[in-house]
């Protein structure tokens, strides 16, 4: 875990460690079993099988978000995540075994490997957690002490497992502790410095985090620090690195202007459209049995039409009609008006609760994907009435309409259905997709 890139290096370390442990466990099990049982011809290439199992283990762990290093997992959450990943891996291996006329793994090898690999991974992950707790690898100074700077200091304090330590805040004047400033939640010091060069007397930090709105020093001084090997990064980018989210309330258009992403080459757009069309057609074909069962259940459960359509805002603000399976009472909006669905919403039918939880109600939107109104992945489209309200609350919200809306998106992956429930929280979740547009 190197200092300048604590988050990304920690992630790479965990991936490499998981792969090596899973591969070595497979190699060890093959070696042990071969001492007492004859090994089939397919097991002679043990190295390839060990590499394959190592890769499958990393994929299974990734599906359990075990590489989301910005999160602070408890010991129980680590163990539970690894056990669930092991179950998923066992399901994949069982399918491979059943689909092959010559078993890839005998049952004894199969069970021994899963047990040994899971045990070793649990010991390894808990060991990493213990070793990283309180271990500082990156000392940072924050230039500025505005709201975003304080928020970053609080995040650093709450995510100590990442190895960051906030040394303090710096403002322009003479080098001394600011007597009038109140200490922040982390207890760090606020310094006043006429020049950034004077801070070198106290030693070099690993990173300088710059609050651009509050920045008061010549750019030449920052460049000298950067040339000396100190990382210089703006507050928004550092916050996204630590948390995987954007500081929505403090986000500036200037950051969006120069942030990575927004790549709109023609070949990328054509490739994405091709993937959307092919995948949507395949999903439509394979979802026919589910669609038929859902249609029968909806008609038996409550009176009303099978499908429900409504206006949604798409790319460049164009309004289109979205198609869904009806999951609410037929006259739901006549009673409540245009509002978001809430937990335990009385307008949702019994079948509707099931199909909404399983996302089956969204399957008809594959037709919207084929028509070009939507993509498979992108920010979810909202009602025009809700969009108007969100634009009044958040000036940057309209930028999310620079790409096609999606069948699923970042918010749907990271947050459960109908959560968060408040308008501001829902706004924050949806605007977080801005930085990922075109990436």
C-alpha positions as CSV (number, residue, x, y, z in Angstrom):
1,X,0.0,0.0,0.0
2,X,2.1,2.9,-1.3
3,X,1.4,6.4,0.0
4,X,0.4,8.5,-3.0
5,X,-2.3,6.0,-4.1
6,X,-3.4,4.4,-0.9
7,X,-6.8,3.3,-2.1
8,X,-5.9,1.9,-5.5
9,X,-2.8,0.2,-4.2
10,X,-4.7,-1.4,-1.3
11,X,-7.2,-2.7,-3.9
12,X,-4.5,-4.2,-6.1
13,X,-2.8,-5.7,-3.0
14,X,-6.1,-7.4,-2.0
15,X,-6.7,-8.7,-5.6
16,X,-3.1,-10.1,-5.9
17,X,-3.3,-11.6,-2.4
18,X,-6.7,-13.3,-3.0
19,X,-5.5,-14.7,-6.4
20,X,-2.2,-16.1,-5.0
21,X,-3.9,-17.7,-2.0
22,X,-6.7,-19.3,-4.1
23,X,-4.2,-20.5,-6.7
24,X,-1.7,-21.9,-4.1
25,X,-4.6,-23.6,-2.2
26,X,-5.6,-25.4,-5.5
27,X,-2.0,-26.4,-6.2
28,X,-1.6,-27.7,-2.6
29,X,-4.9,-29.7,-2.7
30,X,-3.9,-31.3,-6.0
31,X,-0.5,-32.3,-4.6
32,X,-2.0,-33.7,-1.4
33,X,-4.8,-35.7,-3.2
34,X,-2.3,-37.1,-5.8
35,X,-0.4,-38.8,-2.9
36,X,-3.3,-41.1,-2.1
37,X,-5.4,-41.2,-5.3
38,X,-4.7,-41.7,-9.0
39,X,-4.8,-38.3,-10.8
40,X,-6.8,-38.1,-14.0
41,X,-5.1,-36.9,-17.2
42,X,-6.8,-33.6,-17.0
43,X,-5.1,-32.9,-13.7
44,X,-1.6,-33.1,-15.2
45,X,-1.8,-29.4,-16.1
46,X,-2.2,-28.4,-12.5
47,X,-0.7,-24.9,-13.0
48,X,-3.4,-23.9,-15.5
49,X,-6.2,-25.2,-13.2
50,X,-4.7,-23.3,-10.2
51,X,-4.6,-20.1,-12.2
52,X,-8.2,-20.6,-13.4
53,X,-9.4,-21.2,-9.8
54,X,-7.5,-18.1,-8.6
55,X,-9.2,-15.9,-11.3
56,X,-12.6,-17.3,-10.5
57,X,-12.1,-16.6,-6.8
58,X,-11.2,-13.0,-7.5
59,X,-14.3,-12.6,-9.7
60,X,-16.5,-14.1,-6.9
61,X,-15.0,-11.8,-4.3
62,X,-15.6,-8.8,-6.6
63,X,-19.3,-9.7,-6.9
64,X,-19.4,-9.5,-3.1
65,X,-17.8,-6.0,-3.1
66,X,-14.8,-7.2,-1.2
67,X,-12.6,-4.9,-3.2
68,X,-14.6,-1.8,-2.3
69,X,-11.7,-0.7,-0.1
70,X,-13.3,2.7,0.6
71,X,-15.7,0.9,2.9
72,X,-14.8,-0.1,6.4
73,X,-15.9,-3.8,6.9
74,X,-16.3,-5.4,10.3
75,X,-14.7,-8.9,10.9
76,X,-18.2,-10.4,10.6
77,X,-18.9,-8.7,7.3
78,X,-15.5,-9.9,5.9
79,X,-16.2,-13.5,6.9
80,X,-19.8,-13.4,5.6
81,X,-18.6,-11.9,2.3
82,X,-16.0,-14.5,1.8
83,X,-18.4,-17.3,2.6
84,X,-21.0,-16.0,0.1
85,X,-18.2,-15.7,-2.5
86,X,-17.2,-19.3,-1.8
87,X,-20.9,-20.4,-2.3
88,X,-21.0,-18.6,-5.7
89,X,-17.7,-20.2,-6.7
90,X,-18.9,-23.6,-5.7
91,X,-22.0,-23.1,-7.8
92,X,-19.9,-22.2,-10.8
93,X,-17.6,-25.2,-10.3
94,X,-20.6,-27.5,-9.9
95,X,-22.0,-26.3,-13.2
96,X,-18.7,-26.9,-14.9
97,X,-18.4,-30.4,-13.5
98,X,-22.0,-31.4,-14.6
99,X,-21.5,-30.0,-18.1
100,X,-18.3,-31.9,-18.7
101,X,-18.3,-35.6,-19.5
102,X,-14.9,-35.9,-17.8
103,X,-15.0,-34.3,-14.3
104,X,-12.7,-31.3,-14.0
105,X,-12.6,-31.9,-10.3
106,X,-13.4,-35.0,-8.3
107,X,-15.6,-34.5,-5.3
108,X,-12.9,-35.0,-2.8
109,X,-10.7,-32.4,-4.5
110,X,-13.6,-30.1,-5.0
111,X,-14.7,-30.0,-1.3
112,X,-11.1,-30.0,0.1
113,X,-10.2,-27.0,-2.1
114,X,-13.3,-24.9,-1.2
115,X,-12.7,-25.5,2.5
116,X,-8.9,-24.8,2.4
117,X,-9.2,-21.7,0.1
118,X,-12.0,-20.2,2.2
119,X,-10.2,-20.7,5.4
120,X,-6.9,-19.2,4.1
121,X,-8.7,-16.2,2.6
122,X,-10.5,-15.5,5.9
123,X,-7.2,-15.6,7.8
124,X,-5.5,-13.4,5.1
125,X,-8.3,-10.8,5.0
126,X,-8.6,-10.5,8.8
127,X,-4.8,-10.3,9.0
128,X,-4.7,-7.4,6.5
129,X,-7.4,-5.6,8.5
130,X,-5.5,-5.9,11.7
131,X,-2.2,-4.9,10.1
132,X,-3.7,-1.8,8.4
133,X,-5.7,-0.5,11.4
134,X,-3.9,2.6,12.7
135,X,-1.1,2.1,10.2
136,X,-0.4,5.5,8.5
137,X,1.0,5.4,5.0
138,X,-0.1,8.8,3.7
139,X,0.0,12.1,5.6
140,X,-2.0,14.9,4.0
141,X,-2.3,18.6,4.4
142,X,-5.5,20.4,3.2
143,X,-5.1,23.8,1.7
144,X,-8.2,25.6,2.8
145,X,-10.7,25.0,5.6
146,X,-14.1,25.4,3.9
147,X,-17.0,23.0,4.1
148,X,-15.6,20.5,1.7
149,X,-12.2,20.5,3.4
150,X,-13.9,19.8,6.8
151,X,-15.9,17.0,5.2
152,X,-12.7,15.4,3.8
153,X,-11.0,15.5,7.2
154,X,-14.0,13.8,8.7
155,X,-13.9,11.1,6.0
156,X,-10.2,10.5,6.7
157,X,-10.9,10.2,10.4
158,X,-13.7,7.6,9.8
159,X,-11.8,5.6,7.3
160,X,-8.5,5.1,9.2
161,X,-8.1,1.6,7.5
162,X,-7.1,3.4,4.3
163,X,-3.9,4.6,6.0
164,X,-4.5,8.4,5.6
165,X,-3.8,10.9,8.3
166,X,-4.8,14.6,8.2
167,X,-1.9,16.8,9.5
168,X,-4.0,19.9,9.4
169,X,-5.4,22.8,7.4
170,X,-3.4,25.6,5.8
171,X,-4.5,29.2,5.1
172,X,-2.4,32.1,3.9
173,X,-0.6,34.4,6.5
174,X,2.3,33.8,9.0
175,X,3.0,30.2,10.2
176,X,1.3,29.7,13.5
177,X,-1.7,28.0,15.0
178,X,-4.8,30.0,14.3
179,X,-6.0,31.1,17.7
180,X,-9.5,32.0,16.6
181,X,-10.3,28.8,14.7
182,X,-12.4,26.1,16.3
183,X,-10.9,22.6,16.2
184,X,-12.6,20.3,13.7
185,X,-14.0,16.9,14.4
186,X,-10.6,15.2,13.8
187,X,-8.8,17.5,16.3
188,X,-6.4,18.6,13.6
189,X,-4.6,22.0,13.6
190,X,-5.3,25.0,11.4
191,X,-2.1,26.8,10.3
192,X,-1.6,30.3,8.8
193,X,1.3,30.4,6.3
194,X,2.6,33.3,4.2
195,X,4.3,30.8,1.9
196,X,3.9,27.1,1.3
197,X,7.7,26.9,1.4
198,X,7.7,27.7,5.1
199,X,5.7,24.5,5.8
200,X,8.7,22.4,4.7
201,X,10.3,23.2,8.1
202,X,7.8,20.7,9.7
203,X,8.6,18.0,7.1
204,X,7.0,17.1,3.8
205,X,3.5,15.6,3.7
206,X,2.7,12.8,1.2
207,X,-0.2,14.7,-0.3
208,X,-1.5,18.3,-0.6
209,X,-5.3,18.4,-1.0
210,X,-6.3,21.7,-2.6
211,X,-9.7,23.4,-2.0
212,X,-9.7,25.3,-5.2
213,X,-12.4,27.8,-4.1
214,X,-10.3,28.7,-1.0
215,X,-6.8,28.4,-2.6
216,X,-4.7,31.5,-1.8
217,X,-1.2,30.6,-2.9
218,X,0.7,31.1,-6.3
219,X,0.5,28.0,-8.5
220,X,4.4,28.1,-8.7
221,X,4.5,27.1,-5.0
222,X,2.3,24.1,-5.6
223,X,4.4,23.1,-8.6
224,X,7.6,23.1,-6.5
225,X,5.9,20.7,-4.0
226,X,4.8,18.5,-6.8
227,X,8.3,18.4,-8.4
228,X,9.6,17.3,-5.0
229,X,7.4,14.2,-5.1
230,X,4.4,15.4,-3.1
231,X,1.0,14.5,-4.6
232,X,-1.2,17.5,-5.4
233,X,-4.9,16.8,-5.8
234,X,-8.1,18.8,-5.7
235,X,-10.7,18.1,-3.0
236,X,-13.4,16.7,-5.2
237,X,-11.1,14.0,-6.8
238,X,-9.6,13.1,-3.4
239,X,-13.1,12.7,-1.9
240,X,-14.2,10.5,-4.8
241,X,-11.1,8.4,-4.4
242,X,-11.8,7.8,-0.7
243,X,-15.5,7.3,-0.8
244,X,-16.3,6.2,-4.4
245,X,-18.9,9.1,-4.5
246,X,-18.9,12.8,-5.3
247,X,-19.4,15.6,-2.8
248,X,-22.7,16.6,-4.5
249,X,-23.4,19.7,-2.5
250,X,-20.0,21.2,-3.1
251,X,-19.4,20.1,-6.7
252,X,-18.3,22.8,-9.2
253,X,-18.8,23.0,-12.9
254,X,-15.1,23.7,-13.3
255,X,-14.3,20.3,-11.8
256,X,-16.6,18.6,-14.3
257,X,-15.0,20.5,-17.1
258,X,-11.6,19.1,-16.5
259,X,-12.4,15.7,-14.9
260,X,-11.6,12.5,-16.8
261,X,-14.4,10.8,-18.8
262,X,-16.8,12.3,-21.3
263,X,-15.2,10.4,-24.2
264,X,-17.6,10.5,-27.1
265,X,-15.6,8.9,-30.0
266,X,-17.8,7.6,-32.7
267,X,-16.5,4.0,-32.5
268,X,-17.2,4.0,-28.7
269,X,-20.8,5.1,-29.4
270,X,-21.3,2.5,-32.1
271,X,-19.8,-0.3,-30.0
272,X,-22.0,0.6,-27.0
273,X,-25.1,0.6,-29.3
274,X,-24.2,-2.7,-30.8
275,X,-23.8,-4.2,-27.3
276,X,-27.1,-2.7,-26.2
277,X,-28.9,-4.2,-29.2
278,X,-27.4,-7.7,-29.0
279,X,-27.8,-8.0,-25.2
280,X,-31.4,-6.7,-25.3
281,X,-32.4,-9.2,-27.9
282,X,-30.8,-12.1,-26.0
283,X,-32.4,-11.0,-22.7
284,X,-35.8,-10.7,-24.4
285,X,-35.6,-14.3,-25.7
286,X,-34.5,-15.8,-22.5
287,X,-36.9,-13.8,-20.4
288,X,-40.0,-15.0,-22.2
289,X,-41.0,-17.6,-19.5
290,X,-40.5,-15.0,-16.8
291,X,-42.6,-12.5,-18.7
292,X,-45.4,-14.9,-19.3
293,X,-45.6,-15.9,-15.6
294,X,-45.4,-12.3,-14.5
295,X,-48.2,-11.3,-16.9
296,X,-50.5,-14.1,-15.6
297,X,-49.8,-13.1,-12.0
298,X,-50.5,-9.4,-12.6
299,X,-53.8,-10.1,-14.3
300,X,-54.9,-12.5,-11.5
301,X,-53.8,-10.2,-8.7
302,X,-55.6,-6.9,-9.5
303,X,-57.8,-5.3,-12.1
304,X,-56.2,-3.0,-14.7
305,X,-54.0,-3.1,-17.7
306,X,-51.0,-5.4,-17.9
307,X,-48.5,-2.7,-18.9
308,X,-48.0,0.8,-17.6
309,X,-46.4,3.6,-19.6
310,X,-45.4,7.1,-18.7
311,X,-43.3,10.0,-19.9
312,X,-39.6,10.0,-18.9
313,X,-36.8,12.4,-19.8
314,X,-34.1,11.0,-22.0
315,X,-30.9,12.1,-23.8
316,X,-30.7,15.8,-24.4
317,X,-33.9,16.3,-22.5
318,X,-36.0,14.5,-25.1
319,X,-39.2,13.0,-23.6
320,X,-40.1,9.4,-24.4
321,X,-42.7,6.9,-23.3
322,X,-41.2,4.2,-21.0
323,X,-42.9,0.8,-20.7
324,X,-43.2,-1.3,-17.5
325,X,-45.2,-4.1,-16.1
326,X,-47.9,-2.5,-13.9
327,X,-46.9,-3.0,-10.2
328,X,-49.4,-0.5,-8.7
329,X,-53.1,-0.1,-8.5
330,X,-54.6,1.1,-11.8
331,X,-55.7,4.5,-10.4
332,X,-52.6,5.0,-8.1
333,X,-51.6,8.4,-9.4
334,X,-55.1,9.8,-9.4
335,X,-55.0,9.5,-5.6
336,X,-51.5,10.6,-4.9
337,X,-50.2,12.6,-7.9
338,X,-46.7,12.3,-9.2
339,X,-44.5,11.1,-6.3
340,X,-41.7,8.7,-5.8
341,X,-42.5,5.2,-4.5
342,X,-41.8,4.7,-0.8
343,X,-41.1,1.7,1.4
344,X,-44.4,-0.1,2.1
345,X,-46.2,2.1,-0.4
346,X,-49.9,1.2,-0.2
347,X,-50.3,1.8,-3.9
348,X,-48.2,-1.3,-4.8
349,X,-50.0,-4.6,-5.3
350,X,-49.0,-7.9,-3.8
351,X,-47.5,-9.2,-7.1
352,X,-46.1,-5.7,-7.7
353,X,-43.9,-5.9,-4.5
354,X,-42.4,-9.2,-5.8
355,X,-41.7,-8.1,-9.4
356,X,-40.3,-4.7,-8.2
357,X,-38.0,-6.4,-5.8
358,X,-36.8,-8.8,-8.5
359,X,-36.8,-5.9,-11.1
360,X,-39.1,-8.0,-13.3
361,X,-41.3,-4.9,-13.9
362,X,-38.4,-3.3,-15.8
363,X,-38.1,-6.1,-18.4
364,X,-40.5,-4.4,-21.0
365,X,-37.9,-1.6,-21.1
366,X,-35.8,-3.8,-23.2
367,X,-38.1,-2.6,-26.0
368,X,-37.1,0.9,-25.2
369,X,-33.4,-0.2,-25.5
370,X,-34.1,-1.6,-29.0
371,X,-35.9,1.5,-30.0
372,X,-33.0,3.7,-29.0
373,X,-34.7,5.6,-26.2
374,X,-32.5,3.9,-23.5
375,X,-29.3,2.0,-23.1
376,X,-28.6,-1.0,-20.9
377,X,-26.4,1.0,-18.5
378,X,-26.9,4.7,-17.6
379,X,-28.6,7.0,-15.2
380,X,-32.2,6.0,-14.7
381,X,-34.8,8.3,-16.4
382,X,-37.1,10.3,-14.3
383,X,-40.5,11.9,-14.8
384,X,-40.5,15.5,-16.2
385,X,-42.4,16.8,-13.1
386,X,-39.7,15.3,-10.8
387,X,-36.9,16.5,-13.1
388,X,-38.2,20.1,-12.8
389,X,-38.1,19.8,-9.1
390,X,-34.6,18.3,-9.0
391,X,-33.2,21.0,-11.3
392,X,-34.4,23.7,-8.9
393,X,-32.7,21.9,-6.0
394,X,-29.4,21.0,-7.9
395,X,-28.0,23.2,-10.6
396,X,-25.9,20.4,-12.1
397,X,-28.7,17.9,-12.4
398,X,-29.5,18.5,-16.0
399,X,-26.0,17.4,-17.1
400,X,-27.0,13.8,-16.6
401,X,-29.1,14.0,-19.7
402,X,-25.9,14.1,-21.8
403,X,-26.2,10.4,-22.3
404,X,-29.0,7.9,-22.9
405,X,-30.7,6.8,-19.7
406,X,-30.2,3.2,-18.7
407,X,-32.1,0.1,-17.7
408,X,-29.7,0.0,-14.7
409,X,-27.1,2.4,-13.3
410,X,-24.7,3.2,-10.6
411,X,-27.5,4.1,-8.1
412,X,-29.4,0.9,-8.7
413,X,-26.2,-1.2,-8.0
414,X,-25.2,0.7,-4.9
415,X,-28.5,1.4,-3.2
416,X,-31.6,-0.8,-2.5
417,X,-35.0,-0.2,-4.1
418,X,-36.8,2.9,-2.8
419,X,-33.8,4.0,-0.7
420,X,-32.9,6.6,0.2
421,X,-36.4,7.9,0.7
422,X,-35.9,11.7,1.1
423,X,-35.9,14.0,-2.0
424,X,-32.4,15.4,-1.2
425,X,-30.9,12.0,-0.7
426,X,-32.5,10.7,-3.9
427,X,-31.1,13.7,-5.7
428,X,-27.6,13.1,-4.3
429,X,-27.7,9.4,-5.5
430,X,-28.7,10.3,-9.0
431,X,-26.3,13.2,-9.5
432,X,-23.4,11.0,-8.5
433,X,-23.6,9.4,-12.0
434,X,-22.3,12.7,-13.6
435,X,-18.6,11.9,-13.2
436,X,-19.1,8.5,-14.8
437,X,-20.8,9.7,-18.0
438,X,-19.0,8.4,-21.0
439,X,-16.4,6.5,-18.9
